[in-house]
Amino acid sequence: AIMVNKVRLPIVGPEGLLFTLKDVLYTPEIPRLDEPFTVKGKVELFGITFFLIKV
């Protein structure tokens, strides 16, 4: 897996709230949109962990 220390791309959430992601980990290292992959990291605004699985 590959670790991206800081992702500084702002993301627009509910009601126009902006936040960034940090400590992002992709498995496999280079995900393909047509295959399952996982993304883990933290939402910087709240410091909470997120986990996403693309199937």
Protein Blocks (a to p, Z undefined) as FASTA:
>chain_A
ZZdfbacbdcddehhiacddehiacddfbdcfkbccddddddfklopacddddZZ
